[in-house]
Amino acid sequence: MRDGDARWMRYAVELAGRCPRSASAFAVGSVIVDPGGRQVAAGWSRDTDPLVHAEESALLKAAGRDLGACTLYSTLEPCSKRTHRPDATCTSLILAARIPRVVIAWREPDIFVTCEGVALLVAAGVEVVELAEFAAQAQAVNGHLPGLRPKALWETRRRG
């Protein structure tokens, strides 16, 4: 863990709390931070349109910036499959932006799809850090999802 990781993940969890709730989607917060520890952009699920993902929103707000030395923080593993925008998964957008480091709070449980975001990022050479100490906070923001009731949280498996 680097200096600032906990601070930025706390902020991402705060952003996730701003998400309009949806029975068919996670509430996620994301922040992009430059090497000097300054915020480049931030977003949360459904902040600009009903289909936008948190990482996608932050990346759109950072359009035109060189993100090649930045860190992206997300409260959930970046998606690797999408129904509404299949060519614009968060994982593919992160890779296209050449972000070298991604920090997450927890891995996406198999509620909607089987997510392979971490595996794809690692295979592409991206450093992925999981801050498990923030998992409960990120999960709590998603308590509106039927698949994340307390018993389901205990049964959420970790892939790796």
Secondary structure in CASP SS format (residue, H / E / C, confidence):
PFRMAT SS
TARGET T0000
AUTHOR 0000-0000-0000
METHOD secondary structure of the structure
MODEL  1
M C 1.00
R C 1.00
D C 1.00
G C 1.00
D H 1.00
A H 1.00
R H 1.00
W H 1.00
M H 1.00
R H 1.00
Y H 1.00
A H 1.00
V H 1.00
E H 1.00
L H 1.00
A H 1.00
G C 1.00
R C 1.00
C C 1.00
P C 1.00
R C 1.00
S E 1.00
A C 1.00
S C 1.00
A E 1.00
F C 1.00
A C 1.00
V C 1.00
G E 1.00
S E 1.00
V E 1.00
I E 1.00
V E 1.00
D C 1.00
P C 1.00
G C 1.00
G C 1.00
R C 1.00
Q E 1.00
V E 1.00
A E 1.00
A E 1.00
G E 1.00
W E 1.00
S C 1.00
R C 1.00
D C 1.00
T C 1.00
D C 1.00
P C 1.00
L C 1.00
V C 1.00
H C 1.00
A H 1.00
E H 1.00
E H 1.00
S H 1.00
A H 1.00
L H 1.00
L H 1.00
K H 1.00
A C 1.00
A C 1.00
G C 1.00
R C 1.00
D C 1.00
L C 1.00
G C 1.00
A C 1.00
C C 1.00
T E 1.00
L E 1.00
Y E 1.00
S E 1.00
T C 1.00
L C 1.00
E C 1.00
P C 1.00
C C 1.00
S C 1.00
K C 1.00
R C 1.00
T C 1.00
H C 1.00
R C 1.00
P C 1.00
D C 1.00
A C 1.00
T C 1.00
C H 1.00
T H 1.00
S H 1.00
L H 1.00
I H 1.00
L H 1.00
A H 1.00
A C 1.00
R C 1.00
I C 1.00
P C 1.00
R E 1.00
V E 1.00
V E 1.00
I E 1.00
A C 1.00
W C 1.00
R C 1.00
E C 1.00
P C 1.00
D C 1.00
I C 1.00
F C 1.00
V C 1.00
T C 1.00
C C 1.00
E C 1.00
G H 1.00
V H 1.00
A H 1.00
L H 1.00
L H 1.00
V H 1.00
A H 1.00
A C 1.00
G C 1.00
V C 1.00
E E 1.00
V E 1.00
V E 1.00
E E 1.00
L C 1.00
A H 1.00
E H 1.00
F H 1.00
A H 1.00
A H 1.00
Q H 1.00
A H 1.00
Q H 1.00
A H 1.00
V C 1.00
N C 1.00
G C 1.00
H C 1.00
L C 1.00
P H 1.00
G H 1.00
L H 1.00
R C 1.00
P H 1.00
K H 1.00
A H 1.00
L H 1.00
W H 1.00
E H 1.00
T C 1.00
R C 1.00
R C 1.00
R C 1.00
G C 1.00
END
